[in-house]
Amino acid sequence: MGFIAVALTFGRVLARPVFRSIETIRAPGTLAVLALAFALILSSLAASAGSAMILGAFAAGMILNNAAERGEIERATTTIGHFLVPIFFASVGAAVKLSAFTDSTTIAVAALLIAVGVVGKYLSAYAPWWFRGNKPLIGVAMIPRGEVGLIFAQMGLTTRAISPSLFSALALMVLVTTFLAPPVLARVGAKGAWRGRVRDDVGIDDLVAGDWQHRTPRSVPDPGSSD
C-alpha cells in the first residue's frame, strides 16, 4: 500500500514533464520505449520494496492512463503484448504438473477453488447494496481469473510457498473460470438491450477480449446509412 501511494504521488509529478519533453523528439517508437522503461523501473522498485513486480507495472499503467500521449502508448503496448503474452501463458502452462491431475486430492482442491471462486466473485457484486445496476452481469463478469492470479501463483511456485500440485490446481481453476464465464455472461447480457457503440480504436483490452468488441453489431443500424 505504501509503495502504491508513493509511486502514484511522485510518478504523476515526474512522468508528465518527461513524456512532454520526449514527445517533442517525434521519433517513431520513442514514447513506446519510454513507457516500457517507465513500467520496468517501477516494477523493479516494487520488487525492491518487497512487493510483487506486477504492482509496479500496475502503478505505471495508472500514472500513464491520464497522460496526453495515452493513445500512442496504448497502441505500442498492445503490439508488444501480442508478442509477450503468449510466451507468458506458455511458460505458465509448462509449469503445470499434468501427473498431479491423477491425484484425487489435487482434483478435490481444484474443485473447491472453482466453487469458491465462482460463488465468491458472483456474490461480491451484491456487496455494494446502494448500487442499482445489473448486479448479476457484474458478478458473472468478475468470475474469470487471469494472468494476475497466474503471476502470483507462479511466484508461489518459484519461492516454494506452494507445491507443484497446488499450482496445478490453481491453474485448472483459472482455466475453468476463464472458459465458464463467457457463455454465462452472454446469457445474462442477452437479457438487456445493446445500447450505443463501442470505441473503434485498438487498445490494451484487445489482448484479453480480441477485436470482436470493435465490430458493429448487425442489430445496431449505422447512423450514416439509409437502413
N, C-alpha and C positions, 0 to 999 in steps of 0.2 A: 504493500500500500504506500509505503514511504517512497519507494522508487518511482511508482506511477505518478505520485503527486509532484515530486521534484522534476521528473522528466517532462511532464506536461507543462509545468510552470516555466521552466527555463528553456525548454525546447522550442516553445512557440516564440519566445523572445529572440532566440538565436537563429532560428530557421528562416524567418521572414527576410532579414537583410541579406543573408547568404544566398537564398534562392533568387532574390530580386537581382543581385549583382551577377549571378551566373546566367540569368535569363538574357542579359544584355549581350552575352557572347554569341548567342544564336547558332551555336554549333550543334549539328544533329546528334542526339543521344546524350547531350551533356546533362540535362535535367534528370534523365533516367539513371545515369551513373551516379549522380549526386544523391538522388533519392535512395538508391540501393545502398550506397555508402553510409548514408544517414541511418538507415534501418539497421545495418550491420553494427554500426558504432553503438547504437542504443541497445542492441541485443548483447553486445559484449559487456556493456556497463551493467545490464541486468544480471548477467551471469556473475560478474564480479561482486555484485551486491548480494549474491546468494539466492537469486531468484531464477526463474526459467527464462531462457533466451527469447522465447516467443512473446513474453511480456514486453520486452524491449521493442520488438517489431510491432507489437500491438500499439504501443505508445507512439511509435513513429507514424503509424497509419493515422492515429487520431490527430496528431500535430499537422500532418500534411493534408488531411481531409479538407481543411479550411483554406489551404493555400490557393492563390490565384492560378497557379500552374497545375492544379489538380488533374485536369483533363489529360494533359500530356503525360504526366507522371503515371496516371492510372493505365493509360494505353500501353506504355512501355513496361510497366509492372506485369500487366496481363500477358504480354508477349513472353516475358521471361518465365512467368508462371507456367505457361503451356509447356515449356521445356522441363522445368524442375519438378512440378507437381507429380507427373507420372513416375519420376525417379524416386520421389519420396514414398509414394504408395507401393512401389515395387520393393523398396528396401524394407518397409514395414511387413509386407507380405512374406518376404524371405525370412523374416524373424519368427514367423508363426510356426509353431511345432505341430505339424499335422498329426503325429502319433499321439498327441495329447487328447485328440478327439475320440480316441478309442477308450479313454478313461471315463468312467461314469461320473466321477467327481467333477471333472472339467466340464462335462456337459451340464451337470446339475448347477454348477456355479454360473455358467453362461446363461442358462435358462432363468436363473434368479436375477441376474444382472439385466437381462432383457425385460423381464416383468417389472422390475423396479424402475428401470429406465423409461419404459413406455408409460406406466401408470404415474410415476412421479412427475414427468415432464407435462403430461396431459393435465393433471390436477393443478399444477403450478399456474396454469393460465387463469384459474379461478381465485388465486390468492388476492389479487387486487380487486376487492369486491366493488370498488367505486367505478371500475371500468365497465362501460356498457357496450363494448364492441363484440365481435364474433369470437367468443372465448373458445369454443370447440375448434375453430380454424387455427387459432393461435396455438392451442395445446398440441394439436397434431403436427403443426409446422415445427414445433420445438423438439419433437421426438428424435429426429436423426442425430446421431453423434458423427463427428467428422474428424478432420485432421488434428484439431486441438486435443481431443481425447487420445488420439493415437500418439501424438507427440509426448504427452505426459506418461502414457503407458510405456512408450519406448524408453523414456528417461528412467522409469522404474525398473525396466528390464536391464538397462545398461548398468545401473547402480546396484543391481541385485536386490532391490527393495521388493520386487515381486518375482515369482518364479516363471519359467517359460510356459508352464501350464496355465497359470493365471493370465499371463499376457495373451495366450491363445484364446482364452475365454473372453477377454476384453475385446480382442479383435473380432471375434464372432458376434459379440453384442453390437459393435459398431456396424458390421456388415448387415446384420438383420434389421436394425433400426433404420439404416440408410435405405434399404430396399422396401421396408414395410411402409414408411411414411408416404411416399408419392401416390400410390393408388388410393390410400385412405384420404389423403389430402385432396385428391381430385374429386372424390365423392362428397366430401364435406364442402369443398369450394364450389361444387356444381349447384349447390342449393341457393347460392347468391348470384346475382346478375353480374356480368362483366361490365365494368364501368370505366370509361376513359381508355387512354392508350398508355402503353409503356414507353420508356425512352428508347430511342433507336441508336444510341451511342454504345460503343463497346466498353464495358467496364470490368472491374475485378470480379464481379459476380458471375461472369461467363465461365470462370474456372470451375465453378461448382454447379451452375444452373444450365450451362450451354447457351446456345443462341436462340433457343425456341421462344424465349420471352420477348425477343425483338421482332418477332413476326406478327403482323397484324392479323388478328382472328378473323375468320370469314364472316362471323356473325356481326362484326363491327363495320359498318359501311364507311368508306373513305369520304371525308367531307368534301374533297375535291372532285368526286365522281358524280355521275348522274343517277346512281342507284338509290 
